[in-house]
């Protein structure tokens, strides 16, 4: 009987736990998220090894047909099934926790939160990582105060999810620093100035001369909005 590597053992345990708790095996993406493997080819390498060693069967290379064999249920070098609490936790593999780091103005400017200190998060929310897309680990949340972005569907009290980056495309909604203050607006670089445009017809844009934009930095681009009902 061929023994398993530690990573092969973890893959098999995860498949067994998913079948036991949900009634069907996980997808390749779910296995990849659990094992922190980015490519489906990497996941398939582990599955092929488990098939080759006799611990797993599947039909037509489809993940939903994965089935542990009798070899995967005994003692010795075989795999011990995960306890139920850990198996249920595996259902959260597609979820990501977003830290809420503070409040940012969406009307009048407020004092900026110190975004370099992730330990200062005042709250957090858990969402499906598919809603964020790439770079989910670089996303933080800020609580909106004000009505300057209501026409973009961002209201007072909402949380915006912001991907950390120093640059933005024209027209994107950003969280930007102006001096020592922060604001959430649409970003428009113009010939002589940067226009931070509100999404509220009753409010005027913030115009920052390009000569002063050096003291201003983009904290990130808004990639989502969360609202508590």
C-alpha positions as CSV (number, residue, x, y, z in Angstrom):
1,X,0.0,0.0,0.0
2,X,1.4,3.4,-1.0
3,X,1.5,6.0,1.7
4,X,0.2,9.5,1.2
5,X,2.1,12.8,1.5
6,X,0.8,15.3,4.1
7,X,-0.8,17.4,1.4
8,X,-2.4,14.4,-0.3
9,X,-3.8,13.4,3.1
10,X,-5.3,16.8,3.6
11,X,-7.0,16.8,0.2
12,X,-8.5,13.4,0.9
13,X,-9.7,14.4,4.4
14,X,-11.3,17.5,2.9
15,X,-13.2,15.5,0.2
16,X,-14.4,13.0,2.9
17,X,-15.6,15.8,5.1
18,X,-17.5,17.5,2.3
19,X,-19.3,14.3,1.4
20,X,-20.1,13.6,5.0
21,X,-21.5,17.0,5.8
22,X,-23.0,18.1,2.4
23,X,-23.7,14.8,0.7
24,X,-21.5,15.5,-2.3
25,X,-17.8,16.1,-3.0
26,X,-16.2,19.6,-3.4
27,X,-15.3,21.3,-6.6
28,X,-11.8,21.8,-7.8
29,X,-12.0,25.5,-6.8
30,X,-13.1,24.6,-3.3
31,X,-10.3,22.1,-3.0
32,X,-7.9,24.8,-4.3
33,X,-9.1,27.4,-1.8
34,X,-8.8,25.0,1.0
35,X,-5.2,24.0,0.0
36,X,-4.3,27.5,-1.1
37,X,-3.5,26.1,-4.7
38,X,-4.3,28.8,-7.3
39,X,-4.4,26.5,-10.4
40,X,-6.8,23.7,-11.2
41,X,-3.8,21.8,-12.6
42,X,-2.2,21.8,-9.2
43,X,-5.4,20.4,-7.6
44,X,-5.6,17.7,-10.3
45,X,-2.0,16.7,-9.6
46,X,-3.1,15.8,-6.1
47,X,-6.2,14.0,-7.2
48,X,-4.4,12.0,-9.8
49,X,-1.9,10.9,-7.2
50,X,-4.7,9.8,-4.9
51,X,-6.3,7.9,-7.8
52,X,-3.0,6.3,-8.7
53,X,-2.4,5.2,-5.0
54,X,-5.9,3.7,-4.9
55,X,-7.5,6.1,-2.4
56,X,-9.9,7.9,-4.8
57,X,-12.0,7.3,-7.9
58,X,-13.7,9.7,-10.2
59,X,-15.5,9.6,-13.6
60,X,-14.4,11.6,-16.6
61,X,-12.1,13.9,-14.5
62,X,-15.2,15.5,-12.9
63,X,-14.8,16.8,-9.4
64,X,-18.4,16.1,-8.4
65,X,-17.8,12.3,-9.1
66,X,-14.9,12.1,-6.6
67,X,-15.4,9.1,-4.3
68,X,-12.9,7.8,-1.6
69,X,-12.3,4.1,-1.9
70,X,-12.4,1.5,0.9
71,X,-8.7,2.1,1.4
72,X,-9.5,5.6,2.7
73,X,-11.5,4.4,5.6
74,X,-9.3,2.1,7.7
75,X,-6.3,2.4,10.0
76,X,-2.6,2.2,9.6
77,X,-1.5,4.5,6.7
78,X,-5.1,5.2,5.8
79,X,-6.9,8.5,6.3
80,X,-8.9,9.3,9.4
81,X,-12.0,11.3,8.6
82,X,-12.2,14.9,9.9
83,X,-14.4,15.4,13.0
84,X,-17.7,17.0,12.1
85,X,-17.0,20.5,13.6
86,X,-13.9,20.8,11.4
87,X,-15.8,19.4,8.4
88,X,-18.5,22.1,8.8
89,X,-15.9,24.8,9.0
90,X,-14.7,23.6,5.5
91,X,-18.0,25.1,4.1
92,X,-16.5,28.5,4.8
93,X,-13.6,28.1,2.4
94,X,-15.2,30.3,-0.2
95,X,-15.7,33.1,2.4
96,X,-13.3,35.9,3.3
97,X,-13.3,38.2,6.3
98,X,-12.9,41.9,5.4
99,X,-11.6,44.1,8.2
100,X,-13.6,47.3,8.8
101,X,-10.8,49.8,9.6
102,X,-12.9,52.9,10.3
103,X,-15.0,55.7,8.8
104,X,-14.4,57.7,5.7
105,X,-16.3,60.8,4.6
106,X,-18.8,60.7,1.7
107,X,-20.1,64.2,2.3
108,X,-17.7,66.5,4.2
109,X,-14.2,65.3,4.8
110,X,-13.3,63.4,8.0
111,X,-10.0,62.7,9.7
112,X,-8.5,59.7,7.9
113,X,-8.2,56.3,9.6
114,X,-4.7,54.9,10.0
115,X,-5.0,52.2,7.3
116,X,-1.5,50.9,8.0
117,X,-2.7,49.4,11.3
118,X,-4.9,46.4,10.4
119,X,-5.0,45.5,14.1
120,X,-7.0,48.7,14.7
121,X,-10.1,47.2,12.8
122,X,-13.3,48.2,14.6
123,X,-15.3,45.4,13.0
124,X,-15.3,42.8,10.2
125,X,-17.7,41.2,7.8
126,X,-17.6,37.9,6.1
127,X,-18.5,37.6,2.4
128,X,-18.0,35.3,-0.6
129,X,-14.6,35.9,-2.1
130,X,-16.2,35.8,-5.5
131,X,-17.8,39.1,-4.8
132,X,-14.5,40.8,-4.5
133,X,-12.5,39.1,-7.3
134,X,-8.8,39.3,-7.6
135,X,-6.6,40.5,-4.8
136,X,-9.1,39.7,-2.0
137,X,-6.4,39.7,0.6
138,X,-5.7,43.4,-0.2
139,X,-9.3,44.6,0.5
140,X,-10.4,46.5,3.6
141,X,-13.7,48.1,4.6
142,X,-14.5,51.6,5.5
143,X,-17.8,53.0,6.9
144,X,-19.4,55.8,4.9
145,X,-20.6,59.0,6.5
146,X,-22.6,61.4,4.4
147,X,-24.7,61.5,1.2
148,X,-22.3,62.6,-1.5
149,X,-22.3,59.2,-3.3
150,X,-26.0,58.4,-3.1
151,X,-26.5,58.4,-6.8
152,X,-23.9,55.6,-7.1
153,X,-25.8,53.6,-4.6
154,X,-23.5,54.4,-1.6
155,X,-25.5,55.7,1.3
156,X,-24.7,57.0,4.8
157,X,-23.8,54.1,7.1
158,X,-22.9,51.7,4.2
159,X,-19.5,49.9,4.2
160,X,-17.4,50.2,1.1
161,X,-14.9,47.5,0.2
162,X,-11.6,49.1,-1.0
163,X,-8.8,47.3,-2.8
164,X,-5.5,48.8,-1.7
165,X,-3.7,50.5,-4.6
166,X,-2.0,53.8,-5.4
167,X,-3.4,54.3,-8.8
168,X,-6.9,54.4,-10.4
169,X,-8.5,54.6,-13.8
170,X,-10.5,57.7,-14.8
171,X,-14.0,57.5,-13.5
172,X,-13.4,54.9,-10.8
173,X,-14.7,55.4,-7.3
174,X,-11.8,55.8,-5.0
175,X,-10.9,56.6,-1.4
176,X,-8.4,59.4,-1.6
177,X,-6.3,61.4,0.8
178,X,-6.4,65.2,0.5
179,X,-3.8,66.5,2.9
180,X,-4.7,64.7,6.1
181,X,-8.3,64.0,5.3
182,X,-10.0,61.2,3.3
183,X,-12.9,61.2,1.0
184,X,-14.8,58.7,-1.2
185,X,-15.4,60.1,-4.7
186,X,-15.1,59.4,-8.4
187,X,-11.6,60.1,-9.7
188,X,-11.1,62.3,-12.8
189,X,-7.5,63.5,-13.6
190,X,-7.9,66.7,-15.7
191,X,-5.3,69.0,-17.4
192,X,-4.6,71.3,-14.5
193,X,-6.2,69.5,-11.5
194,X,-7.6,66.3,-10.1
195,X,-11.4,66.3,-9.9
196,X,-13.0,64.3,-7.1
197,X,-16.6,64.1,-8.3
198,X,-19.5,63.4,-5.9
199,X,-22.4,61.3,-7.1
200,X,-25.0,63.8,-5.8
201,X,-26.4,66.5,-8.0
202,X,-26.6,69.0,-5.2
203,X,-22.9,68.9,-4.4
204,X,-19.8,70.4,-6.1
205,X,-16.7,68.5,-6.9
206,X,-13.4,68.8,-5.0
207,X,-10.8,70.3,-7.3
208,X,-7.2,69.7,-6.3
209,X,-4.5,71.4,-8.3
210,X,-2.0,69.0,-9.8
211,X,0.8,70.9,-8.1
212,X,-0.8,69.9,-4.8
213,X,-1.7,66.3,-5.8
214,X,1.7,65.2,-4.6
215,X,0.5,65.5,-1.1
216,X,-2.6,63.5,-1.9
217,X,-2.6,59.8,-2.4
218,X,-5.2,57.3,-3.5
219,X,-5.7,54.7,-0.8
220,X,-7.6,52.3,-3.0
221,X,-10.4,51.7,-5.5
222,X,-13.9,50.8,-4.3
223,X,-14.8,47.3,-5.4
224,X,-18.1,46.7,-3.5
225,X,-20.7,48.0,-1.1
226,X,-22.1,46.3,2.0
227,X,-25.3,47.4,3.7
228,X,-26.8,46.1,6.8
229,X,-30.6,45.7,6.5
